[in-house]
Amino acid sequence: MTHRRPRAWLLLALLSTAVERGGAQSSAPAPATPAPAPSTCTTADYGVGPGDILEVTVFGNDDLSRTPTVQTSGVIALPLLGEVPVAGLTAGEIQRKVTALLGKDYLVNPQVEVKVKEFHSRSISLAGEVNSPGRKPLKGCIRLIDLLIDAGGFNSRASGEVTITRRDGTFEDGSTMMQIRVSGSSPTAHEQRRLETPLRDGDLITASPKYYVTVEGEVARPGRYPIEGELTVSGAISTAGGLGRFGSGNLKVRRVDPETGQTRIIEVDLKDIRNGKKPDLALMPNDVITVSRRMF
């Protein structure tokens, strides 16, 4: 599928730029360790299953050529041969099997070609902030980057963070979940490696929405700002241009519990944070930071 790569990276760059327009650049540090190298896959590795439609061509014997559907029992029906078990076999393996069966009792030196015409037995699910979410057929070998492009890319609500949840098996590091953030028009080596991850039957891919915090009061640029990576109080104040001329370092964070709906007020002293006396509070979606006016 390397022939698609130039188009893939160009379109990904455009999608990433659209994500960036929604807010400030992420201040999260680059990963300290490289991502595990994804295993390689090709369409030739695809093992057929029930519902897949094959194209079996016997050259010079058009009456023996068929486009059979793999049945729930894992077999296909072919002239002369009857039911042939093929579940889990690749197109190449089926081709060799049919060739051997025809050559054994029916034809001299048969020339057989087998292709997968339609893929139906395997699927992946794409959810969240993409232009075309839903259940997608796993057409042979498909990478994460291919899926995102075929789905029309991110919509305007996307944060650029994508999660792959593996329901059957694990990734090479033993985990069942992989996260990637598409944070710029030039993907890092870490991002590139993860975007090349081959997907498996049953994988769930989720494109997360942007989450925001609000900074109001005596700051240079009051407004709503997206949470990218881990955003803290001091980081949000910095993103908002810092305290205004009359801004007080004694802040209040209004937080609503998403489960109970109860509002909590958290008092934060920027001076204590800067002096290392207290930890920098990590913000949650929909937090509101209020910077009051200093009392002279």
C-alpha positions as CSV (number, residue, x, y, z in Angstrom):
1,M,0.0,0.0,0.0
2,T,3.0,2.2,-0.3
3,H,1.6,3.8,-3.4
4,R,-0.9,5.7,-1.1
5,R,1.7,7.2,1.2
6,P,2.3,10.5,-0.5
7,R,-1.4,11.3,-0.6
8,A,-1.8,10.0,2.9
9,W,0.8,12.3,4.5
10,L,-0.4,15.3,2.5
11,L,-4.0,14.8,3.6
12,L,-2.9,14.1,7.1
13,A,-1.1,17.4,7.1
14,L,-4.2,19.2,6.1
15,L,-6.2,17.4,8.8
16,S,-3.7,18.2,11.4
17,T,-3.7,21.9,10.5
18,A,-7.5,21.9,10.9
19,V,-7.1,20.4,14.4
20,E,-4.5,23.1,15.3
21,R,-6.8,25.9,14.4
22,G,-9.1,24.9,17.2
23,G,-6.6,26.1,19.9
24,A,-3.1,26.7,21.1
25,Q,-0.3,24.4,20.4
26,S,0.2,21.5,22.8
27,S,2.7,22.1,25.6
28,A,2.9,18.4,26.4
29,P,6.5,17.0,26.1
30,A,7.4,14.5,23.5
31,P,7.4,10.9,24.6
32,A,10.5,9.9,26.4
33,T,10.7,6.5,24.8
34,P,10.1,5.5,21.2
35,A,6.9,3.8,20.2
36,P,7.1,0.1,19.6
37,A,7.6,-0.7,15.9
38,P,4.3,-1.8,14.4
39,S,4.2,-5.2,12.8
40,T,4.0,-5.2,9.0
41,C,1.1,-6.6,7.1
42,T,0.0,-7.0,3.5
43,T,-3.3,-7.9,1.8
44,A,-1.7,-11.2,0.9
45,D,-1.7,-12.1,4.7
46,Y,-5.6,-11.8,4.8
47,G,-7.2,-15.1,5.9
48,V,-10.7,-15.3,4.4
49,G,-13.9,-15.9,6.5
50,P,-17.6,-16.2,6.2
51,G,-19.2,-13.6,3.9
52,D,-16.1,-12.9,1.9
53,I,-16.6,-13.2,-1.9
54,L,-13.8,-14.7,-3.9
55,E,-13.0,-14.7,-7.6
56,V,-11.7,-18.1,-8.7
57,T,-10.5,-18.1,-12.3
58,V,-9.5,-21.4,-14.0
59,F,-7.8,-20.2,-17.2
60,G,-8.9,-22.1,-20.4
61,N,-11.9,-23.5,-18.4
62,D,-14.5,-20.7,-18.0
63,D,-17.1,-23.2,-17.0
64,L,-15.1,-23.9,-13.9
65,S,-14.5,-20.3,-12.9
66,R,-16.7,-18.9,-10.1
67,T,-17.2,-16.0,-7.7
68,P,-18.2,-18.0,-4.6
69,T,-19.1,-16.7,-1.2
70,V,-17.4,-18.2,1.9
71,Q,-20.2,-19.9,3.8
72,T,-20.7,-19.8,7.5
73,S,-19.2,-23.3,7.6
74,G,-16.0,-21.9,6.1
75,V,-16.3,-23.6,2.7
76,I,-16.8,-22.5,-0.9
77,A,-18.6,-24.5,-3.6
78,L,-16.8,-25.1,-6.9
79,P,-17.6,-27.1,-10.0
80,L,-16.1,-30.7,-9.9
81,L,-14.7,-30.2,-6.4
82,G,-17.9,-29.5,-4.5
83,E,-17.3,-27.9,-1.1
84,V,-13.7,-26.8,-0.4
85,P,-12.8,-25.7,3.1
86,V,-11.0,-22.3,2.9
87,A,-11.7,-20.5,6.2
88,G,-8.5,-18.8,7.5
89,L,-6.6,-19.4,4.3
90,T,-5.1,-16.6,2.3
91,A,-5.9,-16.1,-1.4
92,G,-2.6,-17.6,-2.3
93,E,-3.1,-20.7,-0.1
94,I,-6.6,-21.2,-1.6
95,Q,-5.1,-20.9,-5.1
96,R,-2.6,-23.6,-4.4
97,K,-5.2,-25.8,-2.8
98,V,-7.7,-25.5,-5.7
99,T,-4.8,-26.0,-8.2
100,A,-3.7,-29.2,-6.4
101,L,-7.3,-30.6,-6.2
102,L,-8.1,-30.0,-9.9
103,G,-4.7,-31.3,-11.0
104,K,-5.1,-34.5,-8.9
105,D,-8.2,-35.9,-10.6
106,Y,-9.6,-33.6,-13.3
107,L,-7.1,-31.3,-15.2
108,V,-3.6,-31.5,-16.5
109,N,-1.5,-28.6,-15.3
110,P,-4.4,-26.4,-14.3
111,Q,-3.8,-22.6,-14.2
112,V,-5.8,-21.1,-11.3
113,E,-6.0,-17.6,-9.9
114,V,-7.8,-16.7,-6.7
115,K,-8.5,-13.2,-5.5
116,V,-10.6,-11.7,-2.7
117,K,-13.3,-9.7,-4.6
118,E,-15.2,-8.4,-1.6
119,F,-14.2,-8.3,2.1
120,H,-17.1,-8.9,4.6
121,S,-15.9,-11.3,7.3
122,R,-13.9,-8.8,9.4
123,S,-14.6,-5.3,10.5
124,I,-13.3,-2.4,12.7
125,S,-15.3,0.3,14.4
126,L,-14.5,4.0,14.1
127,A,-16.1,6.4,16.6
128,G,-15.9,9.9,17.7
129,E,-14.9,13.1,15.9
130,V,-14.3,12.0,12.3
131,N,-16.3,12.9,9.2
132,S,-17.5,9.4,8.6
133,P,-17.7,7.2,11.7
134,G,-19.2,3.7,11.8
135,R,-18.4,0.1,11.3
136,K,-15.8,-0.4,8.5
137,P,-15.0,-3.6,6.6
138,L,-11.4,-4.7,7.2
139,K,-10.3,-4.9,3.6
140,G,-7.2,-7.0,3.8
141,C,-4.5,-5.0,5.5
142,I,-5.3,-1.5,6.6
143,R,-3.2,0.9,8.7
144,L,-4.6,3.6,11.1
145,I,-3.6,6.3,8.7
146,D,-5.5,4.6,5.9
147,L,-8.6,4.4,8.1
148,L,-8.5,8.1,9.1
149,I,-8.1,9.2,5.5
150,D,-10.8,6.9,4.2
151,A,-13.2,8.3,6.9
152,G,-12.6,11.8,5.6
153,G,-10.4,12.9,8.4
154,F,-11.2,14.7,11.6
155,N,-14.1,17.1,12.0
156,S,-13.9,20.5,13.6
157,R,-14.6,19.2,17.0
158,A,-11.6,16.7,17.0
159,S,-8.7,17.1,19.4
160,G,-6.3,15.1,17.3
161,E,-6.1,12.4,19.9
162,V,-6.9,8.9,18.7
163,T,-7.2,5.7,20.7
164,I,-7.0,2.1,19.4
165,T,-8.7,-0.4,21.7
166,R,-7.7,-3.9,20.7
167,R,-10.4,-6.5,21.6
168,D,-8.6,-9.5,20.2
169,G,-5.0,-9.9,21.3
170,T,-2.5,-7.2,22.2
171,F,0.0,-4.8,20.8
172,E,3.7,-5.7,20.7
173,D,4.2,-4.2,24.1
174,G,1.5,-6.4,25.6
175,S,-1.1,-3.6,26.1
176,T,-4.6,-3.6,24.7
177,M,-4.8,0.2,24.1
178,M,-2.7,2.6,22.1
179,Q,-3.0,6.4,22.0
180,I,-1.6,8.8,19.5
181,R,-1.9,12.6,19.1
182,V,-1.8,14.1,15.7
183,S,-0.3,17.4,16.8
184,G,1.2,19.0,13.8
185,S,1.4,19.1,10.0
186,S,4.8,17.3,10.2
187,P,4.3,14.1,12.3
188,T,7.1,13.2,14.7
189,A,8.9,9.8,14.2
190,H,6.9,8.6,17.2
191,E,3.6,9.6,15.6
192,Q,4.5,8.2,12.2
193,R,5.3,4.8,13.7
194,R,1.9,4.7,15.4
195,L,0.0,6.0,12.4
196,E,1.5,3.0,10.5
197,T,0.0,0.5,13.0
198,P,-1.9,-2.3,11.1
199,L,-5.5,-2.7,12.4
200,R,-7.1,-6.0,13.3
201,D,-10.6,-7.5,13.3
202,G,-12.6,-6.0,16.1
203,D,-10.4,-3.0,16.8
204,L,-12.2,0.1,18.1
205,I,-10.7,3.4,17.0
206,T,-11.9,6.5,18.8
207,A,-11.2,10.1,17.8
208,S,-11.5,12.2,20.9
209,P,-13.2,15.6,21.0
210,K,-11.6,18.8,22.2
211,Y,-12.1,19.6,25.9
212,Y,-11.9,23.2,27.1
213,V,-11.3,25.2,30.1
214,T,-12.3,28.9,30.6
215,V,-10.0,31.6,31.9
216,E,-11.8,34.7,33.0
217,G,-11.1,37.9,34.8
218,E,-7.8,39.8,35.1
219,V,-5.7,38.1,32.4
220,A,-4.4,39.4,29.1
221,R,-6.6,37.2,26.9
222,P,-9.7,35.8,28.7
223,G,-11.5,33.0,26.8
224,R,-11.9,29.3,26.3
225,Y,-8.8,27.2,25.7
226,P,-8.5,23.5,24.6
227,I,-6.9,21.0,26.9
228,E,-4.0,19.5,25.1
229,G,-2.0,16.9,27.0
230,E,-2.0,17.8,30.7
231,L,-3.0,21.4,31.2
232,T,-2.3,22.9,34.7
233,V,-3.5,26.2,36.2
234,S,-0.2,27.9,35.6
235,G,-0.2,26.6,32.1
236,A,-3.7,27.9,31.4
237,I,-2.8,31.3,32.8
238,S,0.3,31.4,30.6
239,T,-1.8,30.4,27.6
240,A,-4.1,33.3,28.4
241,G,-1.2,35.7,28.2
242,G,-0.5,35.8,31.9
243,L,-2.0,37.9,34.7
244,G,-3.2,41.4,33.8
245,R,-1.8,44.5,35.4
246,F,-4.2,44.2,38.3
247,G,-4.5,40.5,38.4
248,S,-4.3,38.7,41.7
249,G,-2.3,35.5,42.1
250,N,-5.0,34.1,44.3
251,L,-7.2,32.2,41.9
252,K,-10.4,30.2,42.1
253,V,-11.1,27.2,40.0
254,R,-14.8,26.3,39.6
255,R,-15.3,22.6,38.9
256,V,-18.5,20.7,38.3
257,D,-18.5,17.0,39.1
258,P,-19.8,15.3,35.9
259,E,-21.5,12.5,37.8
260,T,-23.2,14.4,40.6
261,G,-23.5,17.9,39.0
262,Q,-22.2,19.5,42.2
263,T,-20.0,22.6,42.0
264,R,-16.7,22.8,43.8
265,I,-14.5,25.8,44.3
266,I,-10.8,25.2,44.5
267,E,-8.5,28.0,45.7
268,V,-5.1,28.2,44.1
269,D,-2.1,30.5,45.0
270,L,0.2,31.0,42.0
271,K,2.9,32.2,44.3
272,D,3.0,28.9,46.2
273,I,3.0,27.0,43.0
274,R,6.0,29.0,41.6
275,N,7.9,28.6,44.9
276,G,7.3,24.8,44.9
277,K,5.2,24.9,48.1
278,K,2.1,23.4,46.4
279,P,1.6,21.3,43.3
280,D,0.3,22.8,40.1
281,L,-3.3,21.8,39.8
282,A,-4.1,19.7,36.8
283,L,-7.3,21.0,35.1
284,M,-10.3,19.0,34.0
285,P,-12.7,19.6,31.1
286,N,-15.0,22.6,31.7
287,D,-13.1,24.0,34.6
288,V,-13.4,27.8,35.0
289,I,-10.4,29.7,36.3
290,T,-11.3,33.1,37.7
291,V,-8.6,35.7,38.3
292,S,-9.8,38.4,40.6
293,R,-8.6,42.0,40.8
294,R,-5.9,42.7,43.4
295,M,-7.0,44.6,46.4
296,F,-4.7,47.6,47.0
